[in-house]
Amino acid sequence: MIRNISIVIPIYNEQDNIKQLIEEIRVALEKKINYEIIIVDDGSDDNTFEVLNKIKKDKKNVIIIRHKKNYGQSIGLQTGIIAANNKHIVTLDGDGQNDPKDILNLIRAFDIKVAFMMVIGNRVNRIDSLAKKVASRLAFQIRKLLLKDITPDTGCAIKLFRKKDFLQLPFFNHIHRFLPFLFNTFGGKILSIPVNHRSRSNGISKYSNFQRFLVGITDLYGVIWLRKRCVLPELTKTNKNLKSKETK
């Protein structure tokens, strides 16, 4: 059973959402599991950083990291994961659409005996516009055709995996859209479980469907190239028995 997790949340201009999200995490997890929250402020130009500093004064298990400029969600994830003090990582969006109550469900579904594993949410009742739902379904069909990726909801931000597994993957910007595919490419196990999805209470989405489409097409060719070029070597039984130094 997983006993310690690092919750990594990259955010950009979420001054009106982040305080409520952190409180919901506390309510969902307090006295049930040991956790730290790593907030990566990806160059926000509103009052997000000021709000975070006020929160930090009252909560010792909240770590705040700030980028000098906006680099994007994947680089925000990478920054937070590298800084994590625990070997199991949970990722969430900072807009409050992911429900922190689902974190414990991910933990229950995670098999610690599997060497390379990811549990990812499946937003079976998405609270999104029709256009976004259609775009998501189209993206799924394209990934299924070109990548043989049958993960039903790759775009779901709530995920659980080991820090060391993530750091073994070839990193590129927008990797967060292809994590299940990459885990599968390197022989990992992907498990999708139903999760809650909520409407955004404040602010607006940072990307349009058209922006996602343009970036996604370019990235598709990139990950196809990566699949052909990257290899995760298998170790002999002797090497597998060697103990490596890990964080708690």
C-alpha positions, 0 to 999 in steps of 0.5 A: 500500500502506498503511504506517501505521495507528492501531489504535483499541480502546475498552474497558470493564472489560477488565483481564484481556484488554487486556495479552494483546491488545496483545501479540498485536498486537505479534507480528502486526505488528512489522516488517511495518507502522508502527502505533500503538495507541490505547486508550480506557478508557471509564470502567472501574471495575475495574483496567483503567486501572492495567493500561494504565499499566503497559503504557504504561511499556514500549511507546512506541506505545501511547496511553491515553485515559480517559473520566471515565465510561462513554459507550459504544463509539461515543463511545470510537471517536470519541475514539480516531479523533480522536486518531489520528496516521495517516490509516488506522484499524483498529478492534478490540474489547478483549475479545480475540475479534477476531484481530490476525492479520487486520489484515494481511488487511484491509490487503491487501484495502483499495484505496487508489485508492477514495476512500471505502472500508471493509473489514470482517470477516465472522466466518464461524465465530462463537464465540458462544451460539446465542441471540446467533447467532440475534439477529444473524441476525434483525438482519441480516434487519431491516437488509436489509429496512429499510436495504437493507444486505446487509453479512453481519456489520455487528456485526464490530468489526474494520474498516479505513477512512480517518480523514477518511471517518469524520469526514465521517459524521454522528455519533451514539451507536451509530454503530458498528452502522451504519458499513457502511450509512453508508459505503454511503449516502454512495457508499462501497465496502464489502468484507467478508472472512472473519476469525477469531473467538475465544471470550472468555477472561475477563470477560463481554459488556457487553450482553444480546441484549434490550438490543441489540434495544431500542437497535437498533430506535430506531437503525434509525429514526434512520439512516433519517431520516439517510439522507433528510436528509444529503448528502455533496457531490460535488466537481468535477474541479478541486476534487478535484485540490486537495491537502488537508493530511493526517496522515502 
